[in-house]
Amino acid sequence: MDRAKQRGPYAKTAARRADILRAARDSFAEHGYAGASLRDIAKRAGITHAGLLHHFQNKDEVLTAVLAQRDDEEWERSFTEADGQSSPRRYLAETLLQHQKTPELMRLWAELAASASRPGHPAHAYFVDRNERVRSYTAEAMRERAAEGRLPEGLDADSAAALFLAVLHGLQMQWLLNQDLDIIAPLNRFFDLILLPADGQNSTGTSA
């Protein structure tokens, strides 16, 4: 049997799932998680309700997939930016501003992350794995800066990573409660506090 034909059904399934996730993003952003329905998502994706259930068992599973997809996109982008030697400050600022364009998805992420802390939650394993992956990646970045002598005396890489993630998540939560709040300036100020400037650069440089 031709290899292309063998791949056909799998490619079609992947494309259909992508259509569903795009439709779900739009539905969640417009109606919120509670207001969105699988039937509305199916309609937007151009399939039947039964067709959607062939790919996802329930709305929780759809939401988890939507958020995981966005997370994967940002993870990939972070590596692209790093390869291009773009400033982490600039990357994070752009990411936060992008998130603010869809506050409903930010809110859903925060709600799901809290709910998934329960071991019995269907997204528990995903969030545990994600948290460890992000923590490990951030700690490694902090260790590189420690080796360059850029962490303040007495601040180890693991603690710097934990503080950074706490500030990042906390600022986003504050913005959800007050969307007039500027969270970029405090984030940059936090960078100034925990990351010493590289040789020959001032404390407000963008090499952090």
N, C-alpha and C positions, 0 to 999 in steps of 0.2 A: 504493500500500500504506500502511496506517495506520502512523504514526510509532511508536506504542506497540508495535505488533507487530514493527517493525524492531528496536526496542531489546530485545525480549524475550529472544532468545538471549544477548545480551551481559550482560543483567542476571542471567540464570540462571547464566552462567559465572562472573560475579563472586561471586555468592552461594555457588556450589559451592566456589570457591577459598577463600572466607572460612571455610566449614565445615572444609575440609581444614586450614587454618592453625590454627584453634582446636583441632582434634583433634591436630595435630602438637605444639602447645605443651604440651598435656596429656601426650602420650606422651613427649616429650623430658624434661619435668619429672619424670615418674614413673620412667622407665627410663634416662634419659641418652641421649646421641646414639647411642652404640654399641649399647645394648640396645634402642632403639626400632626398629621395622621399618615399612616402607611398608604391609605388610598390616595391622598393628595400627592405624596411622593411618587407613587406608581404612575399617576396621571402625568405628572411633570416629566417622568422618565419615558413616557410613551409605552408603558406596559400595563398589564392587568395587575390587580391586587394579588391574585394567585401567582402570577409570574414573579412578582417581587418576593413573595414568601418562598419561592424556590431558591432564592439567593440569601435571604436573611430571615431568621425565624421570628424576630420581633423588632420593635422600635428601639429598644435598648441596644440591640446588636448593630442596628444601622447607625445610631449615634456614635457608638464606640468606633465603628469603622470610619466614620466621617472625621472624628477627631484624630484617630490614628493616622489617617491619610494626610491631614494637615500637619501633623507632627513629623511625619516622614519627609514631607516637602521641605519643612523648615530645617530638619536635620541635614538633608542633602544640600540645602542652600548654605548652611553654616560651613560645610566642608568646601563648597565652591568659593565662598568668600575668603575662607582661610587660605586656600590655594592661591587666590589672587592677592593675598597679603592685605586685604581690606581690614580696617580697624574694627575690632569687636564692638567698640562703643557705637560706631556708626551702624554696624549690622544690627545690634540690639535695639537701637533707637528706631531704625527703619522697621524692624519686626514689630515692636510695640505699637508704632503708629499704624501699621497694617492691621494689627489686631483690633485697634480702636475703630476701624471702619465697620467691623461686624461685632458689636458689643454683645449681641445675643449668643454668639458662639463662644466668646470669652466667658460669659456667665455660665453657659452650659458646661464648659470645660471645668470651671471651678466647682460646680455642683457635682459633676460626675467624679472628679478626683476625690472629693470628700466622701461621696457614697461608696466609691470603690475601695476605700480604706478598710471596709468590712470584708473579712476573708470569704464570705459567701457570695459576694457580689460577682456577677459574670465578668466584669472588667478588672477584677482585683489583680489577677496575674499580670495583665498587660501593664497596669499602672505601677506595680512593684518593679517589674522589669525596666520600665521606662525611667522610673525614679533612680534606679541604680545606674542605668546607662548615662543619664544626664549628670548625676553626681560624680561618677567616675571620670567622665570626660572633662568636667569642670575642674575637678581636683588635679587632673593631669596638667591642664593648662596653668593652674596655679603653681604646680611644682616647677614648671618651666620658668615661670617668672621668679620663683624663689631662687632657682639656680642662677638667675641673672642678677640676684640681689635686689629684686624689686618688691618684695613683701616687707612690711614693717617688722622690726625686730620683735620676736615673741609671737608672731602670727604664723602658724604653720599652714601648709597648703590645704589640708582637709578642712580646717576651721574656716579658712578664707572662702573655700567653695561653699560650705554650708551657709555662711553669712551672705554670700552673694546671691544664692538661690532664694534664701529667705527674703532678702530685700526685693529681688526681682518679682517674686510671686506676691509679696505684700503690697508693692506699689500698684500692681495690676488690680488687686482687690480694692485698694483705696480708690482707684480710678472708676471702677464699676459703681462705687457708692457716690462718687462725685466726678462726673465726666467733664467738669471744667478744670480739674486738677492737672497741673503740669507734672508728669512723672519722669520726664526725660532729664530735666535739670537735677533732681535729687539722685537719679541713677548715676549721672556723670559725677556728681559730687561724691558719691559713695566710691566710685572708681578712684577718685583722687585720694580718698582716705586710706584705701587698702592696697593701692598699687603705686609704688614709688616711681617717679619718672625715670625713663632710660637716660643714659648719658647724653648730654647735649640737647635734651628736650625739656620744655617747661612742663609744669604740672597739669596744664590744660591741653597738652598734646593729644594726638589721636592714635598713639601707638599701643595703648593698653589693650 
